[in-house]
Amino acid sequence: MSEFFQANAEVIERRWPALFSRLLSEDSSAIEAELTQGQGATLSINGIQLTSRHDRIHEARIQAESLPVGKPQLHVYGTGLGDLPAVLLERAGLERLYVHILNGALFALVLQLLDQRQWLQDPRVELLYAGDLPDICTPFFALPAEMLLADDFNAKIRDRLVSEVHLSFNNREFDPQSPFILQRLQDCLPVLLGDDDVARLFGTARDREIYVIGTGPTLEGHFQRLAMVYAQAERPLLVCVDTAYRPLREHGIVPDLVVTIDQRISFRHLPFEDSDGIPLVYLPMSDPAVLTAWKGKRYGGYSASPVYAALREQYPRGQLHVGGSVIHPAVDLAVKLGASRITLFGADFAFPMNKTHAGWNDGDLGPGVDQARHWVRDGNGQRVSTQLNFRGYLCVLERYIAAHPQVRFYNSSRAGALIAGTQFNQEFVQ
């Protein structure tokens, strides 16, 4: 045991004995680290530098500047080489600094190599594993290197950090002043004003069981069973997203409600020919040609997006929760209909069976499987490949589920992403 580790360990064992026991079980020998020299030096893990190799403290000061001054509590995700916690503790008004470990084995290694007592023994510091909390805390700074190096236990929090950091970038295409958006809203307004308010649907299915059907690959394994359910006289209500509509119809399943929000949805996704009697719920970013061709009743609404701010004020309508994917308003609609129990189908947020979507060819609805560079845990605890945006959509849904404890949420498959807050529906999960 190194001299540094012994000194660091004494502080941690005294202040956080349970956490210290966990650190002792971490396998720091599994971390392949090497010294990287510049004007200074740092550690590199699998080619990823933990900090600047030229001036670690200057880098930490730049990072600290992104956090608001005057806040009594701050959060740092990742321990790095201890530079950012040390710099933040220079703030006289700081009452509590939470340092969230993102890679336990890496932190155990750093404790062997460097003296970390300067910040560890400060009474304002609280040290914890990021994965011990259900969600992220703000205001925070997440160390970039450890966003890449987070271990499996802390991966869920890592995903939420990435989603939060990327939020403004992801929203860039929804500029309320975008000429395309302004024109689309103008074109869609006559349709919206001629259709019913989505709020008229709210509360019309109180205490019903509702199946919310997405287009993830696991849906393919349920077509036959869903067709049998559809044929029953008394059955759950079927709410599907736009891209699931065509595959469902091809298997003899007619949904009770279809939800669409995306400006790119076309007749290819929502063929209108046999849409008689099928209600369509939409937001006014949808293609007005697709909407007007739909033969069933239409219900328009908004989300909380700034894109709809002017319309919301001038022409009030019901709102649906939107978080990047059409699965979010579909689930929110089911809740506002009055569902007491919701089972999710094809809500995979991943590429199980090496497929992207059910009923569509690879690449038809976005990047192909071969472009997946990220992963989530599936219902069996195994890694399954995914896209970065899918992980963000998963975070949004999990937060929504946590905010609606009065509704029981179920998942129909273990092969897709594990969705926190859901149980598995034993009628469908083998």
LUMPAKE-638002 format. One record per residue (C-alpha): residue in one letter; x, y, z. Coordinates in nm, 2 decimals, padded with zeros to 4 digits. Layout:
N
{"A"; {X; Y; Z}},
...
This chain:
430
{"M"; {00.00; 00.00; 00.00}},
{"S"; {00.15; 00.34; -00.10}},
{"E"; {00.23; 00.62; 00.14}},
{"F"; {-00.03; 00.84; -00.03}},
{"F"; {-00.30; 00.58; -00.01}},
{"Q"; {-00.24; 00.53; 00.36}},
{"A"; {-00.27; 00.91; 00.43}},
{"N"; {-00.58; 00.95; 00.20}},
{"A"; {-00.74; 00.64; 00.34}},
{"E"; {-00.72; 00.76; 00.70}},
{"V"; {-00.93; 01.06; 00.61}},
{"I"; {-01.18; 00.87; 00.41}},
{"E"; {-01.22; 00.59; 00.67}},
{"R"; {-01.28; 00.85; 00.94}},
{"R"; {-01.53; 01.06; 00.75}},
{"W"; {-01.70; 00.81; 00.53}},
{"P"; {-01.64; 00.45; 00.66}},
{"A"; {-01.90; 00.28; 00.45}},
{"L"; {-01.77; 00.45; 00.13}},
{"F"; {-01.41; 00.35; 00.23}},
{"S"; {-01.51; -00.02; 00.25}},
{"R"; {-01.65; 00.01; -00.10}},
{"L"; {-01.33; 00.17; -00.22}},
{"L"; {-01.12; -00.11; -00.08}},
{"S"; {-01.31; -00.36; -00.30}},
{"E"; {-01.24; -00.16; -00.62}},
{"D"; {-00.99; -00.32; -00.85}},
{"S"; {-00.76; -00.03; -00.93}},
{"S"; {-00.52; -00.27; -01.10}},
{"A"; {-00.78; -00.30; -01.39}},
{"I"; {-00.72; 00.07; -01.47}},
{"E"; {-00.45; 00.10; -01.74}},
{"A"; {-00.30; 00.44; -01.66}},
{"E"; {00.02; 00.60; -01.79}},
{"L"; {00.19; 00.93; -01.72}},
{"T"; {00.14; 01.19; -01.99}},
{"Q"; {00.40; 01.47; -02.00}},
{"G"; {00.36; 01.83; -02.12}},
{"Q"; {00.46; 02.15; -01.95}},
{"G"; {00.32; 01.96; -01.65}},
{"A"; {00.19; 01.60; -01.63}},
{"T"; {-00.13; 01.41; -01.59}},
{"L"; {-00.26; 01.06; -01.61}},
{"S"; {-00.41; 00.91; -01.92}},
{"I"; {-00.65; 00.62; -01.91}},
{"N"; {-00.70; 00.43; -02.24}},
{"G"; {-00.57; 00.74; -02.42}},
{"I"; {-00.81; 00.98; -02.23}},
{"Q"; {-00.63; 01.25; -02.03}},
{"L"; {-00.78; 01.31; -01.69}},
{"T"; {-00.67; 01.67; -01.69}},
{"S"; {-00.46; 01.91; -01.89}},
{"R"; {-00.10; 01.80; -01.92}},
{"H"; {00.03; 02.16; -01.92}},
{"D"; {-00.15; 02.34; -01.64}},
{"R"; {-00.40; 02.14; -01.43}},
{"I"; {-00.48; 02.43; -01.19}},
{"H"; {-00.55; 02.68; -01.46}},
{"E"; {-00.78; 02.43; -01.63}},
{"A"; {-00.96; 02.37; -01.30}},
{"R"; {-01.01; 02.75; -01.25}},
{"I"; {-01.16; 02.77; -01.60}},
{"Q"; {-01.40; 02.49; -01.51}},
{"A"; {-01.48; 02.65; -01.18}},
{"E"; {-01.58; 02.97; -01.36}},
{"S"; {-01.87; 02.79; -01.52}},
{"L"; {-02.03; 02.74; -01.18}},
{"P"; {-02.23; 03.03; -01.03}},
{"V"; {-02.07; 03.23; -00.76}},
{"G"; {-02.27; 03.27; -00.44}},
{"K"; {-02.43; 02.93; -00.44}},
{"P"; {-02.40; 02.77; -00.10}},
{"Q"; {-02.39; 02.42; -00.24}},
{"L"; {-02.21; 02.29; -00.56}},
{"H"; {-02.17; 01.95; -00.71}},
{"V"; {-01.87; 01.80; -00.89}},
{"Y"; {-01.91; 01.48; -01.09}},
{"G"; {-01.58; 01.29; -01.12}},
{"T"; {-01.28; 01.32; -00.89}},
{"G"; {-01.01; 01.37; -01.15}},
{"L"; {-00.68; 01.45; -00.98}},
{"G"; {-00.86; 01.66; -00.71}},
{"D"; {-00.79; 01.99; -00.88}},
{"L"; {-01.15; 02.12; -00.92}},
{"P"; {-01.26; 02.04; -00.57}},
{"A"; {-00.95; 02.21; -00.43}},
{"V"; {-01.02; 02.53; -00.64}},
{"L"; {-01.39; 02.54; -00.55}},
{"L"; {-01.31; 02.52; -00.18}},
{"E"; {-01.13; 02.86; -00.21}},
{"R"; {-01.48; 03.02; -00.23}},
{"A"; {-01.55; 03.17; 00.11}},
{"G"; {-01.93; 03.15; 00.06}},
{"L"; {-01.93; 02.78; -00.02}},
{"E"; {-02.10; 02.58; 00.25}},
{"R"; {-02.11; 02.23; 00.10}},
{"L"; {-01.93; 02.07; -00.19}},
{"Y"; {-02.06; 01.73; -00.31}},
{"V"; {-01.80; 01.53; -00.50}},
{"H"; {-01.96; 01.24; -00.69}},
{"I"; {-01.74; 00.95; -00.78}},
{"L"; {-01.80; 00.83; -01.14}},
{"N"; {-01.54; 00.56; -01.15}},
{"G"; {-01.46; 00.39; -00.82}},
{"A"; {-01.15; 00.20; -00.94}},
{"L"; {-01.00; 00.51; -01.10}},
{"F"; {-01.05; 00.71; -00.78}},
{"A"; {-00.89; 00.43; -00.58}},
{"L"; {-00.59; 00.45; -00.81}},
{"V"; {-00.56; 00.82; -00.78}},
{"L"; {-00.56; 00.78; -00.40}},
{"Q"; {-00.25; 00.57; -00.44}},
{"L"; {-00.06; 00.81; -00.66}},
{"L"; {-00.14; 01.16; -00.52}},
{"D"; {-00.21; 01.33; -00.19}},
{"Q"; {-00.58; 01.43; -00.19}},
{"R"; {-00.61; 01.53; 00.17}},
{"Q"; {-00.63; 01.90; 00.09}},
{"W"; {-00.99; 01.87; -00.02}},
{"L"; {-01.08; 01.54; 00.14}},
{"Q"; {-01.04; 01.67; 00.49}},
{"D"; {-01.23; 01.99; 00.43}},
{"P"; {-01.55; 01.97; 00.65}},
{"R"; {-01.75; 02.13; 00.37}},
{"V"; {-01.69; 01.82; 00.14}},
{"E"; {-01.93; 01.53; 00.11}},
{"L"; {-01.80; 01.23; -00.09}},
{"L"; {-02.03; 00.98; -00.25}},
{"Y"; {-02.08; 00.75; -00.54}},
{"A"; {-02.28; 00.92; -00.81}},
{"G"; {-02.49; 00.61; -00.87}},
{"D"; {-02.62; 00.61; -00.51}},
{"L"; {-02.86; 00.89; -00.60}},
{"P"; {-03.15; 00.85; -00.84}},
{"D"; {-03.08; 01.16; -01.04}},
{"I"; {-02.82; 01.44; -01.09}},
{"C"; {-02.79; 01.74; -00.87}},
{"T"; {-02.74; 02.11; -00.97}},
{"P"; {-02.55; 02.33; -01.01}},
{"F"; {-02.28; 02.09; -01.12}},
{"F"; {-01.97; 02.05; -01.32}},
{"A"; {-01.90; 01.71; -01.48}},
{"L"; {-01.53; 01.64; -01.55}},
{"P"; {-01.52; 01.56; -01.93}},
{"A"; {-01.27; 01.27; -01.90}},
{"E"; {-01.48; 01.09; -01.64}},
{"M"; {-01.80; 01.13; -01.85}},
{"L"; {-01.62; 00.89; -02.08}},
{"L"; {-01.46; 00.67; -01.81}},
{"A"; {-01.77; 00.63; -01.58}},
{"D"; {-01.80; 00.27; -01.46}},
{"D"; {-02.11; 00.06; -01.49}},
{"F"; {-02.25; 00.14; -01.15}},
{"N"; {-02.25; 00.51; -01.22}},
{"A"; {-02.35; 00.48; -01.59}},
{"K"; {-02.71; 00.58; -01.53}},
{"I"; {-02.60; 00.91; -01.37}},
{"R"; {-02.34; 00.96; -01.65}},
{"D"; {-02.62; 00.93; -01.90}},
{"R"; {-02.83; 01.20; -01.73}},
{"L"; {-02.53; 01.43; -01.70}},
{"V"; {-02.46; 01.39; -02.08}},
{"S"; {-02.83; 01.46; -02.15}},
{"E"; {-02.82; 01.77; -01.94}},
{"V"; {-02.50; 01.90; -02.08}},
{"H"; {-02.62; 01.85; -02.44}},
{"L"; {-02.96; 02.00; -02.38}},
{"S"; {-02.90; 02.35; -02.53}},
{"F"; {-02.72; 02.19; -02.83}},
{"N"; {-03.01; 01.95; -02.89}},
{"N"; {-03.26; 02.23; -02.88}},
{"R"; {-03.08; 02.44; -03.14}},
{"E"; {-03.31; 02.33; -03.42}},
{"F"; {-03.61; 02.45; -03.23}},
{"D"; {-03.54; 02.82; -03.25}},
{"P"; {-03.87; 03.00; -03.22}},
{"Q"; {-03.75; 03.26; -03.47}},
{"S"; {-03.64; 03.00; -03.73}},
{"P"; {-03.79; 03.09; -04.07}},
{"F"; {-03.89; 02.72; -04.12}},
{"I"; {-04.06; 02.70; -03.78}},
{"L"; {-04.25; 03.02; -03.83}},
{"Q"; {-04.37; 02.91; -04.17}},
{"R"; {-04.47; 02.57; -04.05}},
{"L"; {-04.67; 02.71; -03.76}},
{"Q"; {-04.84; 02.95; -03.99}},
{"D"; {-04.92; 02.67; -04.24}},
{"C"; {-05.05; 02.45; -03.97}},
{"L"; {-05.26; 02.71; -03.79}},
{"P"; {-05.58; 02.67; -04.00}},
{"V"; {-05.57; 02.30; -03.94}},
{"L"; {-05.52; 02.34; -03.57}},
{"L"; {-05.81; 02.59; -03.54}},
{"G"; {-06.04; 02.36; -03.73}},
{"D"; {-05.96; 02.06; -03.51}},
{"D"; {-06.05; 01.96; -03.16}},
{"D"; {-05.84; 02.05; -02.85}},
{"V"; {-05.64; 01.75; -02.73}},
{"A"; {-05.77; 01.84; -02.38}},
{"R"; {-06.11; 01.70; -02.48}},
{"L"; {-05.95; 01.36; -02.45}},
{"F"; {-05.82; 01.41; -02.10}},
{"G"; {-06.00; 01.20; -01.84}},
{"T"; {-06.19; 01.00; -02.10}},
{"A"; {-06.03; 00.66; -02.01}},
{"R"; {-06.02; 00.68; -01.63}},
{"D"; {-05.87; 00.37; -01.46}},
{"R"; {-05.83; 00.20; -01.80}},
{"E"; {-05.52; -00.01; -01.88}},
{"I"; {-05.34; 00.15; -02.17}},
{"Y"; {-05.07; 00.00; -02.40}},
{"V"; {-04.83; 00.27; -02.53}},
{"I"; {-04.66; 00.13; -02.84}},
{"G"; {-04.33; 00.26; -02.96}},
{"T"; {-04.13; 00.13; -03.26}},
{"G"; {-03.83; -00.03; -03.08}},
{"P"; {-03.71; -00.37; -03.21}},
{"T"; {-03.88; -00.57; -02.93}},
{"L"; {-04.22; -00.47; -03.07}},
{"E"; {-04.17; -00.74; -03.34}},
{"G"; {-04.19; -01.01; -03.08}},
{"H"; {-04.53; -00.89; -02.97}},
{"F"; {-04.72; -00.84; -03.29}},
{"Q"; {-04.90; -01.18; -03.27}},
{"R"; {-04.99; -01.13; -02.90}},
{"L"; {-05.11; -00.77; -02.96}},
{"A"; {-05.32; -00.89; -03.25}},
{"M"; {-05.49; -01.14; -03.01}},
{"V"; {-05.54; -00.86; -02.75}},
{"Y"; {-05.69; -00.64; -03.02}},
{"A"; {-05.95; -00.90; -03.11}},
{"Q"; {-06.08; -00.92; -02.76}},
{"A"; {-06.41; -00.76; -02.67}},
{"E"; {-06.27; -00.60; -02.36}},
{"R"; {-05.91; -00.50; -02.39}},
{"P"; {-05.66; -00.22; -02.30}},
{"L"; {-05.66; 00.10; -02.50}},
{"L"; {-05.39; 00.10; -02.77}},
{"V"; {-05.20; 00.43; -02.81}},
{"C"; {-04.92; 00.42; -03.07}},
{"V"; {-04.65; 00.65; -03.19}},
{"D"; {-04.65; 00.76; -03.56}},
{"T"; {-04.38; 00.53; -03.68}},
{"A"; {-04.54; 00.23; -03.52}},
{"Y"; {-04.87; 00.29; -03.70}},
{"R"; {-04.78; 00.12; -04.03}},
{"P"; {-04.62; -00.19; -03.88}},
{"L"; {-04.92; -00.24; -03.65}},
{"R"; {-05.16; -00.21; -03.94}},
{"E"; {-04.96; -00.46; -04.14}},
{"H"; {-05.02; -00.71; -03.86}},
{"G"; {-05.39; -00.65; -03.84}},
{"I"; {-05.38; -00.42; -03.53}},
{"V"; {-05.57; -00.09; -03.54}},
{"P"; {-05.46; 00.15; -03.27}},
{"D"; {-05.72; 00.35; -03.07}},
{"L"; {-05.51; 00.67; -03.09}},
{"V"; {-05.20; 00.77; -03.29}},
{"V"; {-04.96; 01.04; -03.17}},
{"T"; {-04.73; 01.24; -03.40}},
{"I"; {-04.51; 01.55; -03.33}},
{"D"; {-04.22; 01.54; -03.57}},
{"Q"; {-04.20; 01.78; -03.86}},
{"R"; {-04.03; 01.50; -04.07}},
{"I"; {-04.32; 01.25; -04.05}},
{"S"; {-04.46; 01.20; -04.40}},
{"F"; {-04.72; 00.99; -04.58}},
{"R"; {-04.46; 00.71; -04.58}},
{"H"; {-04.49; 00.69; -04.20}},
{"L"; {-04.86; 00.78; -04.17}},
{"P"; {-05.05; 00.65; -04.47}},
{"F"; {-05.40; 00.80; -04.46}},
{"E"; {-05.59; 00.55; -04.68}},
{"D"; {-05.73; 00.34; -04.40}},
{"S"; {-05.73; 00.59; -04.12}},
{"D"; {-06.11; 00.63; -04.09}},
{"G"; {-06.22; 00.62; -03.73}},
{"I"; {-05.87; 00.64; -03.59}},
{"P"; {-05.81; 00.96; -03.39}},
{"L"; {-05.48; 01.14; -03.45}},
{"V"; {-05.32; 01.35; -03.18}},
{"Y"; {-05.06; 01.60; -03.30}},
{"L"; {-04.86; 01.92; -03.23}},
{"P"; {-04.85; 02.19; -03.49}},
{"M"; {-04.50; 02.13; -03.61}},
{"S"; {-04.65; 01.83; -03.80}},
{"D"; {-04.68; 01.84; -04.18}},
{"P"; {-05.02; 02.00; -04.25}},
{"A"; {-05.06; 01.79; -04.57}},
{"V"; {-05.03; 01.47; -04.36}},
{"L"; {-05.27; 01.61; -04.11}},
{"T"; {-05.54; 01.72; -04.35}},
{"A"; {-05.53; 01.39; -04.54}},
{"W"; {-05.59; 01.19; -04.22}},
{"K"; {-05.95; 01.06; -04.23}},
{"G"; {-06.00; 01.01; -03.86}},
{"K"; {-06.08; 01.28; -03.60}},
{"R"; {-05.78; 01.50; -03.52}},
{"Y"; {-05.68; 01.66; -03.18}},
{"G"; {-05.42; 01.93; -03.17}},
{"G"; {-05.22; 02.05; -02.87}},
{"Y"; {-04.89; 02.20; -02.77}},
{"S"; {-04.59; 02.12; -02.56}},
{"A"; {-04.42; 02.36; -02.32}},
{"S"; {-04.16; 02.45; -02.58}},
{"P"; {-04.09; 02.82; -02.65}},
{"V"; {-04.17; 02.73; -03.01}},
{"Y"; {-04.54; 02.73; -02.92}},
{"A"; {-04.54; 03.03; -02.68}},
{"A"; {-04.73; 03.27; -02.90}},
{"L"; {-04.98; 03.01; -03.01}},
{"R"; {-05.04; 02.90; -02.65}},
{"E"; {-05.12; 03.26; -02.55}},
{"Q"; {-05.35; 03.34; -02.85}},
{"Y"; {-05.51; 03.00; -02.90}},
{"P"; {-05.51; 02.80; -02.58}},
{"R"; {-05.50; 02.42; -02.61}},
{"G"; {-05.41; 02.13; -02.39}},
{"Q"; {-05.04; 02.04; -02.35}},
{"L"; {-04.85; 01.72; -02.37}},
{"H"; {-04.50; 01.65; -02.23}},
{"V"; {-04.23; 01.64; -02.49}},
{"G"; {-03.87; 01.55; -02.44}},
{"G"; {-03.72; 01.47; -02.78}},
{"S"; {-03.91; 01.15; -02.87}},
{"V"; {-04.27; 01.09; -02.97}},
{"I"; {-04.29; 00.83; -02.70}},
{"H"; {-04.30; 01.11; -02.43}},
{"P"; {-04.62; 01.27; -02.55}},
{"A"; {-04.77; 00.93; -02.61}},
{"V"; {-04.70; 00.83; -02.25}},
{"D"; {-04.82; 01.16; -02.12}},
{"L"; {-05.14; 01.13; -02.33}},
{"A"; {-05.21; 00.79; -02.17}},
{"V"; {-05.16; 00.94; -01.82}},
{"K"; {-05.39; 01.23; -01.90}},
{"L"; {-05.65; 01.00; -02.05}},
{"G"; {-05.67; 00.86; -01.70}},
{"A"; {-05.47; 00.54; -01.71}},
{"S"; {-05.40; 00.37; -01.39}},
{"R"; {-05.17; 00.11; -01.55}},
{"I"; {-04.95; 00.16; -01.86}},
{"T"; {-04.75; -00.11; -02.04}},
{"L"; {-04.48; 00.00; -02.28}},
{"F"; {-04.41; -00.18; -02.60}},
{"G"; {-04.11; -00.11; -02.82}},
{"A"; {-03.98; 00.15; -02.58}},
{"D"; {-03.63; 00.01; -02.61}},
{"F"; {-03.41; 00.32; -02.64}},
{"A"; {-03.15; 00.08; -02.78}},
{"F"; {-03.08; -00.16; -03.06}},
{"P"; {-03.15; -00.51; -02.93}},
{"M"; {-03.13; -00.80; -03.18}},
{"N"; {-02.90; -00.57; -03.38}},
{"K"; {-03.19; -00.37; -03.51}},
{"T"; {-03.29; -00.01; -03.49}},
{"H"; {-03.67; -00.03; -03.52}},
{"A"; {-03.95; -00.28; -03.57}},
{"G"; {-04.11; -00.29; -03.91}},
{"W"; {-03.85; -00.07; -04.08}},
{"N"; {-03.52; -00.14; -04.25}},
{"D"; {-03.19; -00.04; -04.08}},
{"G"; {-03.14; 00.33; -04.13}},
{"D"; {-03.50; 00.41; -04.24}},
{"L"; {-03.57; 00.61; -03.93}},
{"G"; {-03.23; 00.74; -03.85}},
{"P"; {-02.87; 00.63; -03.82}},
{"G"; {-02.80; 00.26; -03.87}},
{"V"; {-02.69; 00.01; -03.61}},
{"D"; {-02.33; 00.03; -03.73}},
{"Q"; {-02.32; 00.39; -03.61}},
{"A"; {-02.41; 00.31; -03.25}},
{"R"; {-02.12; 00.42; -03.02}},
{"H"; {-02.29; 00.41; -02.68}},
{"W"; {-02.47; 00.16; -02.46}},
{"V"; {-02.73; 00.12; -02.19}},
{"R"; {-02.81; -00.18; -01.96}},
{"D"; {-03.10; -00.40; -02.07}},
{"G"; {-03.35; -00.57; -01.85}},
{"N"; {-03.11; -00.86; -01.80}},
{"G"; {-02.83; -00.64; -01.69}},
{"Q"; {-02.63; -00.67; -02.01}},
{"R"; {-02.49; -00.39; -02.23}},
{"V"; {-02.69; -00.32; -02.54}},
{"S"; {-02.58; -00.07; -02.81}},
{"T"; {-02.76; 00.26; -02.85}},
{"Q"; {-02.73; 00.62; -02.97}},
{"L"; {-02.65; 00.92; -02.75}},
{"N"; {-02.99; 01.08; -02.82}},
{"F"; {-03.18; 00.76; -02.72}},
{"R"; {-03.01; 00.76; -02.39}},
{"G"; {-03.13; 01.12; -02.34}},
{"Y"; {-03.49; 01.01; -02.43}},
{"L"; {-03.46; 00.74; -02.17}},
{"C"; {-03.36; 00.99; -01.90}},
{"V"; {-03.66; 01.21; -01.98}},
{"L"; {-03.90; 00.91; -01.96}},
{"E"; {-03.75; 00.79; -01.63}},
{"R"; {-03.80; 01.13; -01.48}},
{"Y"; {-04.15; 01.15; -01.60}},
{"I"; {-04.23; 00.81; -01.45}},
{"A"; {-04.08; 00.92; -01.12}},
{"A"; {-04.30; 01.23; -01.12}},
{"H"; {-04.62; 01.02; -01.16}},
{"P"; {-04.62; 00.76; -00.88}},
{"Q"; {-05.00; 00.73; -00.90}},
{"V"; {-04.96; 00.53; -01.23}},
{"R"; {-04.81; 00.18; -01.25}},
{"F"; {-04.57; 00.15; -01.54}},
{"Y"; {-04.47; -00.18; -01.70}},
{"N"; {-04.23; -00.28; -01.97}},
{"S"; {-04.31; -00.56; -02.21}},
{"S"; {-03.95; -00.68; -02.27}},
{"R"; {-03.61; -00.73; -02.10}},
{"A"; {-03.42; -00.69; -02.43}},
{"G"; {-03.45; -00.31; -02.45}},
{"A"; {-03.31; -00.06; -02.21}},
{"L"; {-03.40; -00.11; -01.84}},
{"I"; {-03.64; 00.17; -01.76}},
{"A"; {-03.62; 00.29; -01.40}},
{"G"; {-03.96; 00.30; -01.23}},
{"T"; {-04.11; 00.02; -01.44}},
{"Q"; {-04.18; -00.34; -01.36}},
{"F"; {-04.20; -00.62; -01.62}},
{"N"; {-04.54; -00.72; -01.74}},
{"Q"; {-04.54; -01.09; -01.69}},
{"E"; {-04.80; -01.15; -01.96}},
{"F"; {-04.54; -01.05; -02.22}},
{"V"; {-04.19; -01.10; -02.05}},
{"Q"; {-04.07; -01.45; -02.06}},
